[in-house]
Amino acid sequence: MDTSQFTRIDATTWRIEPHGAMRVPAIIYADENLIRDMDAKVYEQAANVATLPGIIQASYAMPDAHWGYGFPIGGVAAFDPDKGGVVSAGGVGFDISCGVRTMLTGLKISEVLAVQKSLAESLFRQIPAGVGSHGAITLDAGEMDAMLAAGALWAVERSWGAAADLERIEENGRMAGARPDFVSERAKERQRCEMGTLGSGNHYLEVQGVLEIFDEKVARALGVSLDDVVVTIHCGSRGLGHQIGTEFLKEMVVAAESSGIELVDRELACAPINSEVGQRYLGAMRAAINCALANREILGHYTRRIFTHYFPDCDLRLLFDVSHNTCKVEPHRVDGKLRELFVHRKGATRAFGPGHESLPAALRPTGQPVLIGGSMGTGSYILVGDARAEAKAFASACHGAGRALSRHAALKQWSGRKVVDDLAEQGIIIKSPSMRGVAEEAPGAYKDVGTVVAAAEQAGLARRVARLRPLICVKG
C-alpha cells in the first residue's frame, strides 16, 4: 500500500484524513512493513466505513486487516443510535460470532507427545469437521429456539458442558436480546444437524504447547506456564450465521435506500439501528451469537471427553471464550461522556483492559484474555487487553494473522499433501477431511502472526502473555 496516502501519527498509527463523503477519519494500526504489504482495498474499505451515518470517532482497522465484504476484515466501527447510527451485516460478517476458546489441560508437552498420534486420530474421528459436517445432535424446532435463546447455558443444561465455564465466556455464555423468531426457517434448517461441528475454512481444533512467556506475572495469574499444553478451538455459528448474513444483506440494501442513506459501496448495506430491519437483524444476530457460543461449548465438552480417555485425571479448565464477528452494545467514553454505542467488530477481538467491570473477578487484575490464532502450523498467542485500547479503538484488538493471499492464490502455490508432510517433519500432526482445505490454509498464505501481535502490542491494543506452538491440528 502507498503510505503517502496517510498521515503518520506514530510508528504503528496511520490516519486517513476525512475526504469526500467521509464523516470521520479512518485509522489503521500496523507497523511500516505490515501497512506496505496490505492490500490497497483495506485503505478503500476503511475509508468507506467512515462514510456511514452515526459513526463515532473513527473507522479502525487492526494490524491483521485484509480485504473483506464491505468492511475490511479486522475492521472496527461504533455507531450511536441517537445520531442516526446504523447496523451493517457486512460489518459483522457472514460467520457471526466466529471466535476462539482456549482450555488449560494441566498437562506438559512430553505427556501429550507420548500419545500424539493416537490422540490426533481420536480427535479427528470424534469431532466432525469439514464442509457441511453433521454431528450427533439433531435439534427439533423447540430445542433450536431454546439453543438460540440461551447459548452456552443451553448446552450446559443438557450436559454438553460445564457450569464453571459460563463466567469465562463472553456475555457469560448467553447473549441477551436474542430473537429466535427473527431467524428464518432456512437458517434454522441449515443448523439443525450442525451443533458440535467445526466446519471448514480456517476453523480448527489445536492442541498446543506453551513455548514462550512474555509476562510471567500475568501468565501465572491466568494459570499458564512454560511447557504447558492447552487446547484452542476456533469456529462460529456455521450455516445458521451465514444464512442470516446473506438474507439481511439483501434486506439492508433496500432499507438503506428507503432511509435515504447513500452508500459509496453496495456491500456496506445497512439499516438504521432503530429501524424495523435494524432491530430484526440485531435480534437474529444475537441468536446466532448464542448458536456459536453453544457450538464451542459442545466442542469443548467433546474435547474433555477425549482427553480424559488418555489422561483420566485431566481437568480441562476454560481460560476464556471470545468472539470476533459481532455487533455489541457497549458503554464507551467519548468526549468525556459515557455513551451506549453499537460496536461492530469484524475479524477483531474485544480487548477489555484491567479492571473492566464486565470481566469475572479472577480476570479483572489482568485484563481480558485475547486469543490470537496463527496460520495452520504456525504459532498462536495469548494476550490480554491493554487499558489504552479503550481510547485506541473501543477496546478492540486483532484476531489472527490475517490472510496475505486469497484461497484461490494459495491453491496455485501449495499442495495440501505436501503441507501435511512438511508439518509432520516439524512434529505437527494435521488431520483434515480435505487436502484442498489444507492447501487453502497453508502457513504461507498468511501474514506472520508474530509481527501482527507485536504491532498490536506496540499500538497499545493488547499485551503479549504467551506464545503457543501447535502439536496437533484438526481442521475442516
Sequence and secondary structure as in RCSB ss.txt:
>XXXX:A:sequence
MDTSQFTRIDATTWRIEPHGAMRVPAIIYADENLIRDMDAKVYEQAANVATLPGIIQASYAMPDAHWGYGFPIGG
VAAFDPDKGGVVSAGGVGFDISCGVRTMLTGLKISEVLAVQKSLAESLFRQIPAGVGSHGAITLDAGEMDAMLAA
GALWAVERSWGAAADLERIEENGRMAGARPDFVSERAKERQRCEMGTLGSGNHYLEVQGVLEIFDEKVARALGVS
LDDVVVTIHCGSRGLGHQIGTEFLKEMVVAAESSGIELVDRELACAPINSEVGQRYLGAMRAAINCALANREILG
HYTRRIFTHYFPDCDLRLLFDVSHNTCKVEPHRVDGKLRELFVHRKGATRAFGPGHESLPAALRPTGQPVLIGGS
MGTGSYILVGDARAEAKAFASACHGAGRALSRHAALKQWSGRKVVDDLAEQGIIIKSPSMRGVAEEAPGAYKDVG
TVVAAAEQAGLARRVARLRPLICVKG
>XXXX:A:secstr
  GGGSEEEETTEEEE   TT SS EEEE  HHHHHHS HHHHHHHHHHTTSTTB S EEEEEEEE  SSS EEE
EEEE GGGT EE GGGT SSTT EEEEEEEEEEHHHHHTTHHHHHHHHHHHS  STT   S    HHHHHHHHHH
THHHHHHTTSS GGGGGGBGGGG  TT  GGGS HHHHHHHTTTTT   STT EEEEEEEEEES HHHHHHHT  
TTEEEEEEEE  HHHHHHHHHHHHHHHHHHHHHTT   SSGGG  EETTSHHHHHHHHHHHHHHHHHHHHHHHHH
HHHHHHHHHH TT   EEEEEEESEEEEEEEEEETTEEEEEEEEEES EE   TT TTS GGGTTT  EEEEB S
TTS EEEEEE TTHHHHHSSEE  B  BSS HHHHHHH  HHHHHHHHHHTT EEE S HHHHHHT GGGB  HH
HHHHHHHHTTSEEEEEEEEEEEEEE 
